[in-house]
Amino acid sequence: MLARLLSALAAVLLIAGPATAVPTPDSLDRIAEDFVKLTLEAGEREEGYVDAYYGPAEWAAAAKAAPRDQATLRADVRKLTVRLNGVPTTGETPLQARRKAFLAGQLKAADTRLSMALGETFKFADEAEGLFGVRPQLKPLSHYDAVLARIETLVPGEGPLWQRVDSYQNLFIIPTDRLDAVMRAGIAECRKRTAARIALPTEEQFTLEFVKGKSWSGYNWYKGNAVSLIQINTDLPIRIDRAIDLGCHEGYPGHHALNMLLEQKLAKQQGWVEYTVYPLYSPQSFIAEGTANYGIDLAFPEADKVAFEREVLFPLAGLNPAAAKDQVALGAALKDLAGARLTIAQMYLDGEIDRETAIGLVQKYQLVSRARAEQSVRFTETYRSYVINYGLGEEMAKAHVEHAAPDAAGRWKVFEALISEPTVPADLLRR
């Protein structure tokens, strides 16, 4: 009897086939790992796509050895997006929801960038929204004419306004033999002010280099383990105000600080591998550039900037300290022209104006020499809609932080949260 029962059971199993396993729900960790590997392979297909990576070395080696082609990568990005959308939300914590939103923005950006590489074209606003998660609302250039009129009163005289402003600012060029000392003093003060408000990793450090032949004025290359390489482009003479501006933007509380905190708090403490890779064309850059620009004013309110330049930087550079107040005031007025750069970039990239017209408009509305205008246009040609991350990113970061906190201590806390948590551009719009 037992033999007959076992035989019957075997026959049933043979007909039914092997038992089907219940599918395991997808997880953010698995999706994040696949995202990192895909990003590294996209970086092998496009130079400069990966801005920083400090994850497992074997993942980078595998990407280099056999990168998928861009069409396959795009198809796989879309599969990852479907998987991400299918991750269960039951029991999801607010932090996990923010992580998921961050990954969604990164995947959308990867889809957009790979589509561009495959020949798809986008209007400026569509491209910006796809890559950086924000649709820019740009003002016409005529909006900035009132700003130009105000600056006219600060730099009176004959000739084009750009020429007068450029000539005045050239009074504050740092002599080449003093450049290293001035830049290091500026960065050191930026670090001191940031460290007084934000706990930085004890092992953090950076290397400073001066380079040539770049379309940018400064760059932070984050290496992982709280180490950065900060490069300053010396193609054009460097003026005294750049010591603080670049020190804050590239260093503290800008890119170096942001990358350190993301690595420490998210990549290491949370184990979120998506924060071991930084794709340049992504919403992560909108947060990085916007907070780095706003961080200048946060660390150096205007009176503090005047005092530090007058007492430390001007003497180090061999310049007249009495001119510091007027020089800083002009710099503050020029910031009100930042949005014009975006409008000019949109007009140029959308084919509404030619290159020569773009250079002329940059001279007029950014008040710079032709050489500096050409460098600005080269940047736009190279990085395209990335330019929104500076002016618009700063504007949104400033509005968010200053709405959330009325005093300096509170603003530093809000700022720290922006650069150490899974932040997306939409977070800056929430009040």
RAGI-V358294 format. One record per residue. N is the residue number from 1. RES is the residue in three letters. PHI is phi as a letter, one per 20 degrees, with the letter a starting at -180 (none if undefined). OMEGA is omega in whole degrees, 0 to 359 (none if undefined). Layout:
n->N res->RES phi->PHI omega->OMEGA
n->N res->RES phi->PHI omega->OMEGA
//
This chain:
n->1 res->MET phi->none omega->180
n->2 res->LEU phi->f omega->180
n->3 res->ALA phi->f omega->180
n->4 res->ARG phi->f omega->179
n->5 res->LEU phi->f omega->180
n->6 res->LEU phi->f omega->179
n->7 res->SER phi->f omega->179
n->8 res->ALA phi->f omega->180
n->9 res->LEU phi->f omega->179
n->10 res->ALA phi->f omega->179
n->11 res->ALA phi->f omega->178
n->12 res->VAL phi->f omega->180
n->13 res->LEU phi->f omega->179
n->14 res->LEU phi->f omega->180
n->15 res->ILE phi->f omega->184
n->16 res->ALA phi->f omega->183
n->17 res->GLY phi->n omega->182
n->18 res->PRO phi->f omega->179
n->19 res->ALA phi->f omega->179
n->20 res->THR phi->e omega->181
n->21 res->ALA phi->f omega->176
n->22 res->VAL phi->f omega->182
n->23 res->PRO phi->g omega->176
n->24 res->THR phi->e omega->179
n->25 res->PRO phi->g omega->178
n->26 res->ASP phi->f omega->181
n->27 res->SER phi->c omega->177
n->28 res->LEU phi->f omega->180
n->29 res->ASP phi->f omega->180
n->30 res->ARG phi->f omega->179
n->31 res->ILE phi->f omega->180
n->32 res->ALA phi->f omega->179
n->33 res->GLU phi->f omega->179
n->34 res->ASP phi->f omega->177
n->35 res->PHE phi->f omega->180
n->36 res->VAL phi->f omega->181
n->37 res->LYS phi->f omega->178
n->38 res->LEU phi->f omega->180
n->39 res->THR phi->f omega->179
n->40 res->LEU phi->f omega->178
n->41 res->GLU phi->f omega->175
n->42 res->ALA phi->f omega->177
n->43 res->GLY phi->f omega->176
n->44 res->GLU phi->f omega->180
n->45 res->ARG phi->e omega->179
n->46 res->GLU phi->c omega->179
n->47 res->GLU phi->f omega->178
n->48 res->GLY phi->n omega->181
n->49 res->TYR phi->f omega->178
n->50 res->VAL phi->e omega->182
n->51 res->ASP phi->e omega->180
n->52 res->ALA phi->b omega->175
n->53 res->TYR phi->b omega->178
n->54 res->TYR phi->b omega->176
n->55 res->GLY phi->e omega->182
n->56 res->PRO phi->g omega->182
n->57 res->ALA phi->f omega->182
n->58 res->GLU phi->f omega->176
n->59 res->TRP phi->f omega->178
n->60 res->ALA phi->f omega->179
n->61 res->ALA phi->f omega->179
n->62 res->ALA phi->f omega->178
n->63 res->ALA phi->f omega->180
n->64 res->LYS phi->f omega->184
n->65 res->ALA phi->f omega->185
n->66 res->ALA phi->b omega->179
n->67 res->PRO phi->f omega->173
n->68 res->ARG phi->f omega->175
n->69 res->ASP phi->f omega->188
n->70 res->GLN phi->f omega->177
n->71 res->ALA phi->f omega->178
n->72 res->THR phi->f omega->179
n->73 res->LEU phi->f omega->180
n->74 res->ARG phi->f omega->178
n->75 res->ALA phi->f omega->181
n->76 res->ASP phi->f omega->173
n->77 res->VAL phi->f omega->181
n->78 res->ARG phi->f omega->175
n->79 res->LYS phi->f omega->177
n->80 res->LEU phi->f omega->179
n->81 res->THR phi->f omega->177
n->82 res->VAL phi->f omega->179
n->83 res->ARG phi->f omega->180
n->84 res->LEU phi->f omega->179
n->85 res->ASN phi->f omega->181
n->86 res->GLY phi->e omega->179
n->87 res->VAL phi->f omega->182
n->88 res->PRO phi->g omega->179
n->89 res->THR phi->d omega->179
n->90 res->THR phi->f omega->179
n->91 res->GLY phi->m omega->182
n->92 res->GLU phi->f omega->177
n->93 res->THR phi->e omega->177
n->94 res->PRO phi->g omega->180
n->95 res->LEU phi->f omega->177
n->96 res->GLN phi->f omega->177
n->97 res->ALA phi->f omega->178
n->98 res->ARG phi->f omega->177
n->99 res->ARG phi->f omega->181
n->100 res->LYS phi->f omega->178
n->101 res->ALA phi->f omega->177
n->102 res->PHE phi->f omega->180
n->103 res->LEU phi->f omega->179
n->104 res->ALA phi->f omega->179
n->105 res->GLY phi->f omega->179
n->106 res->GLN phi->f omega->180
n->107 res->LEU phi->f omega->177
n->108 res->LYS phi->f omega->179
n->109 res->ALA phi->f omega->179
n->110 res->ALA phi->f omega->177
n->111 res->ASP phi->g omega->181
n->112 res->THR phi->f omega->183
n->113 res->ARG phi->f omega->178
n->114 res->LEU phi->f omega->176
n->115 res->SER phi->f omega->177
n->116 res->MET phi->f omega->180
n->117 res->ALA phi->f omega->180
n->118 res->LEU phi->e omega->173
n->119 res->GLY phi->o omega->179
n->120 res->GLU phi->f omega->181
n->121 res->THR phi->d omega->181
n->122 res->PHE phi->c omega->168
n->123 res->LYS phi->f omega->185
n->124 res->PHE phi->g omega->184
n->125 res->ALA phi->f omega->179
n->126 res->ASP phi->f omega->179
n->127 res->GLU phi->f omega->180
n->128 res->ALA phi->f omega->180
n->129 res->GLU phi->f omega->180
n->130 res->GLY phi->f omega->183
n->131 res->LEU phi->e omega->192
n->132 res->PHE phi->d omega->173
n->133 res->GLY phi->m omega->180
n->134 res->VAL phi->c omega->175
n->135 res->ARG phi->e omega->185
n->136 res->PRO phi->f omega->173
n->137 res->GLN phi->d omega->190
n->138 res->LEU phi->e omega->178
n->139 res->LYS phi->e omega->176
n->140 res->PRO phi->f omega->181
n->141 res->LEU phi->g omega->180
n->142 res->SER phi->f omega->178
n->143 res->HIS phi->g omega->186
n->144 res->TYR phi->e omega->179
n->145 res->ASP phi->f omega->178
n->146 res->ALA phi->f omega->177
n->147 res->VAL phi->f omega->178
n->148 res->LEU phi->g omega->180
n->149 res->ALA phi->f omega->179
n->150 res->ARG phi->f omega->180
n->151 res->ILE phi->f omega->175
n->152 res->GLU phi->g omega->182
n->153 res->THR phi->f omega->180
n->154 res->LEU phi->e omega->182
n->155 res->VAL phi->c omega->182
n->156 res->PRO phi->f omega->178
n->157 res->GLY phi->q omega->181
n->158 res->GLU phi->e omega->177
n->159 res->GLY phi->n omega->181
n->160 res->PRO phi->g omega->182
n->161 res->LEU phi->g omega->181
n->162 res->TRP phi->g omega->182
n->163 res->GLN phi->f omega->179
n->164 res->ARG phi->f omega->180
n->165 res->VAL phi->f omega->181
n->166 res->ASP phi->f omega->179
n->167 res->SER phi->f omega->179
n->168 res->TYR phi->f omega->181
n->169 res->GLN phi->f omega->178
n->170 res->ASN phi->f omega->174
n->171 res->LEU phi->f omega->186
n->172 res->PHE phi->d omega->176
n->173 res->ILE phi->f omega->178
n->174 res->ILE phi->f omega->177
n->175 res->PRO phi->g omega->185
n->176 res->THR phi->g omega->183
n->177 res->ASP phi->f omega->179
n->178 res->ARG phi->d omega->187
n->179 res->LEU phi->f omega->182
n->180 res->ASP phi->f omega->182
n->181 res->ALA phi->f omega->181
n->182 res->VAL phi->f omega->181
n->183 res->MET phi->f omega->180
n->184 res->ARG phi->f omega->178
n->185 res->ALA phi->f omega->178
n->186 res->GLY phi->f omega->180
n->187 res->ILE phi->f omega->180
n->188 res->ALA phi->f omega->179
n->189 res->GLU phi->f omega->175
n->190 res->CYS phi->f omega->179
n->191 res->ARG phi->f omega->182
n->192 res->LYS phi->g omega->182
n->193 res->ARG phi->f omega->179
n->194 res->THR phi->f omega->182
n->195 res->ALA phi->f omega->177
n->196 res->ALA phi->f omega->183
n->197 res->ARG phi->d omega->184
n->198 res->ILE phi->c omega->177
n->199 res->ALA phi->f omega->180
n->200 res->LEU phi->e omega->177
n->201 res->PRO phi->g omega->184
n->202 res->THR phi->f omega->184
n->203 res->GLU phi->e omega->187
n->204 res->GLU phi->f omega->178
n->205 res->GLN phi->a omega->177
n->206 res->PHE phi->b omega->172
n->207 res->THR phi->d omega->180
n->208 res->LEU phi->d omega->178
n->209 res->GLU phi->c omega->173
n->210 res->PHE phi->d omega->186
n->211 res->VAL phi->c omega->177
n->212 res->LYS phi->c omega->174
n->213 res->GLY phi->m omega->181
n->214 res->LYS phi->d omega->177
n->215 res->SER phi->e omega->179
n->216 res->TRP phi->d omega->180
n->217 res->SER phi->e omega->178
n->218 res->GLY phi->b omega->181
n->219 res->TYR phi->b omega->173
n->220 res->ASN phi->d omega->176
n->221 res->TRP phi->d omega->183
n->222 res->TYR phi->e omega->187
n->223 res->LYS phi->d omega->184
n->224 res->GLY phi->n omega->181
n->225 res->ASN phi->l omega->174
n->226 res->ALA phi->m omega->180
n->227 res->VAL phi->c omega->178
n->228 res->SER phi->c omega->166
n->229 res->LEU phi->d omega->177
n->230 res->ILE phi->d omega->180
n->231 res->GLN phi->d omega->178
n->232 res->ILE phi->d omega->181
n->233 res->ASN phi->e omega->182
n->234 res->THR phi->d omega->176
n->235 res->ASP phi->g omega->179
n->236 res->LEU phi->d omega->179
n->237 res->PRO phi->g omega->183
n->238 res->ILE phi->e omega->182
n->239 res->ARG phi->e omega->189
n->240 res->ILE phi->f omega->183
n->241 res->ASP phi->f omega->182
n->242 res->ARG phi->f omega->179
n->243 res->ALA phi->f omega->177
n->244 res->ILE phi->f omega->183
n->245 res->ASP phi->g omega->181
n->246 res->LEU phi->f omega->178
n->247 res->GLY phi->f omega->178
n->248 res->CYS phi->f omega->187
n->249 res->HIS phi->f omega->183
n->250 res->GLU phi->e omega->185
n->251 res->GLY phi->d omega->190
n->252 res->TYR phi->c omega->4
n->253 res->PRO phi->e omega->185
n->254 res->GLY phi->e omega->193
n->255 res->HIS phi->f omega->181
n->256 res->HIS phi->f omega->181
n->257 res->ALA phi->f omega->181
n->258 res->LEU phi->g omega->182
n->259 res->ASN phi->f omega->178
n->260 res->MET phi->f omega->184
n->261 res->LEU phi->f omega->177
n->262 res->LEU phi->f omega->178
n->263 res->GLU phi->f omega->184
n->264 res->GLN phi->f omega->190
n->265 res->LYS phi->e omega->184
n->266 res->LEU phi->d omega->181
n->267 res->ALA phi->f omega->184
n->268 res->LYS phi->e omega->184
n->269 res->GLN phi->f omega->180
n->270 res->GLN phi->e omega->183
n->271 res->GLY phi->m omega->181
n->272 res->TRP phi->e omega->188
n->273 res->VAL phi->f omega->179
n->274 res->GLU phi->f omega->179
n->275 res->TYR phi->e omega->172
n->276 res->THR phi->e omega->178
n->277 res->VAL phi->c omega->181
n->278 res->TYR phi->c omega->174
n->279 res->PRO phi->f omega->187
n->280 res->LEU phi->g omega->184
n->281 res->TYR phi->e omega->183
n->282 res->SER phi->b omega->177
n->283 res->PRO phi->g omega->177
n->284 res->GLN phi->g omega->179
n->285 res->SER phi->f omega->177
n->286 res->PHE phi->f omega->178
n->287 res->ILE phi->f omega->183
n->288 res->ALA phi->f omega->182
n->289 res->GLU phi->f omega->180
n->290 res->GLY phi->f omega->179
n->291 res->THR phi->f omega->179
n->292 res->ALA phi->f omega->177
n->293 res->ASN phi->f omega->180
n->294 res->TYR phi->f omega->180
n->295 res->GLY phi->g omega->178
n->296 res->ILE phi->f omega->181
n->297 res->ASP phi->f omega->178
n->298 res->LEU phi->f omega->181
n->299 res->ALA phi->f omega->184
n->300 res->PHE phi->c omega->169
n->301 res->PRO phi->g omega->191
n->302 res->GLU phi->g omega->181
n->303 res->ALA phi->f omega->178
n->304 res->ASP phi->f omega->179
n->305 res->LYS phi->f omega->178
n->306 res->VAL phi->g omega->184
n->307 res->ALA phi->f omega->182
n->308 res->PHE phi->f omega->178
n->309 res->GLU phi->f omega->182
n->310 res->ARG phi->f omega->187
n->311 res->GLU phi->e omega->185
n->312 res->VAL phi->c omega->190
n->313 res->LEU phi->f omega->181
n->314 res->PHE phi->g omega->177
n->315 res->PRO phi->f omega->179
n->316 res->LEU phi->f omega->181
n->317 res->ALA phi->e omega->182
n->318 res->GLY phi->m omega->180
n->319 res->LEU phi->d omega->182
n->320 res->ASN phi->f omega->182
n->321 res->PRO phi->f omega->182
n->322 res->ALA phi->f omega->182
n->323 res->ALA phi->e omega->186
n->324 res->ALA phi->f omega->184
n->325 res->LYS phi->f omega->180
n->326 res->ASP phi->f omega->180
n->327 res->GLN phi->f omega->179
n->328 res->VAL phi->f omega->179
n->329 res->ALA phi->f omega->178
n->330 res->LEU phi->f omega->179
n->331 res->GLY phi->f omega->178
n->332 res->ALA phi->f omega->179
n->333 res->ALA phi->f omega->181
n->334 res->LEU phi->f omega->179
n->335 res->LYS phi->f omega->180
n->336 res->ASP phi->f omega->176
n->337 res->LEU phi->e omega->186
n->338 res->ALA phi->g omega->182
n->339 res->GLY phi->f omega->180
n->340 res->ALA phi->f omega->179
n->341 res->ARG phi->f omega->182
n->342 res->LEU phi->f omega->179
n->343 res->THR phi->f omega->179
n->344 res->ILE phi->f omega->178
n->345 res->ALA phi->f omega->179
n->346 res->GLN phi->f omega->181
n->347 res->MET phi->f omega->182
n->348 res->TYR phi->f omega->183
n->349 res->LEU phi->f omega->177
n->350 res->ASP phi->e omega->175
n->351 res->GLY phi->m omega->180
n->352 res->GLU phi->e omega->177
n->353 res->ILE phi->c omega->178
n->354 res->ASP phi->e omega->185
n->355 res->ARG phi->f omega->182
n->356 res->GLU phi->f omega->177
n->357 res->THR phi->f omega->179
n->358 res->ALA phi->f omega->179
n->359 res->ILE phi->f omega->179
n->360 res->GLY phi->f omega->179
n->361 res->LEU phi->f omega->176
n->362 res->VAL phi->f omega->177
n->363 res->GLN phi->g omega->184
n->364 res->LYS phi->f omega->189
n->365 res->TYR phi->e omega->172
n->366 res->GLN phi->d omega->175
n->367 res->LEU phi->l omega->181
n->368 res->VAL phi->c omega->177
n->369 res->SER phi->f omega->178
n->370 res->ARG phi->f omega->180
n->371 res->ALA phi->f omega->180
n->372 res->ARG phi->f omega->177
n->373 res->ALA phi->f omega->178
n->374 res->GLU phi->f omega->177
n->375 res->GLN phi->f omega->178
n->376 res->SER phi->f omega->180
n->377 res->VAL phi->f omega->176
n->378 res->ARG phi->f omega->177
n->379 res->PHE phi->f omega->179
n->380 res->THR phi->f omega->179
n->381 res->GLU phi->f omega->182
n->382 res->THR phi->f omega->190
n->383 res->TYR phi->d omega->173
n->384 res->ARG phi->l omega->187
n->385 res->SER phi->f omega->175
n->386 res->TYR phi->g omega->183
n->387 res->VAL phi->f omega->181
n->388 res->ILE phi->f omega->186
n->389 res->ASN phi->f omega->183
n->390 res->TYR phi->e omega->184
n->391 res->GLY phi->f omega->181
n->392 res->LEU phi->f omega->178
n->393 res->GLY phi->f omega->178
n->394 res->GLU phi->f omega->181
n->395 res->GLU phi->g omega->182
n->396 res->MET phi->f omega->177
n->397 res->ALA phi->f omega->179
n->398 res->LYS phi->f omega->181
n->399 res->ALA phi->f omega->181
n->400 res->HIS phi->f omega->185
n->401 res->VAL phi->f omega->186
n->402 res->GLU phi->f omega->172
n->403 res->HIS phi->f omega->185
n->404 res->ALA phi->f omega->185
n->405 res->ALA phi->b omega->183
n->406 res->PRO phi->e omega->185
n->407 res->ASP phi->c omega->185
n->408 res->ALA phi->f omega->182
n->409 res->ALA phi->f omega->179
n->410 res->GLY phi->f omega->181
n->411 res->ARG phi->f omega->177
n->412 res->TRP phi->f omega->179
n->413 res->LYS phi->f omega->178
n->414 res->VAL phi->f omega->179
n->415 res->PHE phi->f omega->180
n->416 res->GLU phi->g omega->179
n->417 res->ALA phi->f omega->180
n->418 res->LEU phi->f omega->187
n->419 res->ILE phi->e omega->180
n->420 res->SER phi->c omega->179
n->421 res->GLU phi->c omega->179
n->422 res->PRO phi->f omega->186
n->423 res->THR phi->d omega->174
n->424 res->VAL phi->c omega->182
n->425 res->PRO phi->g omega->180
n->426 res->ALA phi->f omega->178
n->427 res->ASP phi->f omega->182
n->428 res->LEU phi->f omega->180
n->429 res->LEU phi->e omega->181
n->430 res->ARG phi->e omega->181
n->431 res->ARG phi->d omega->none
//
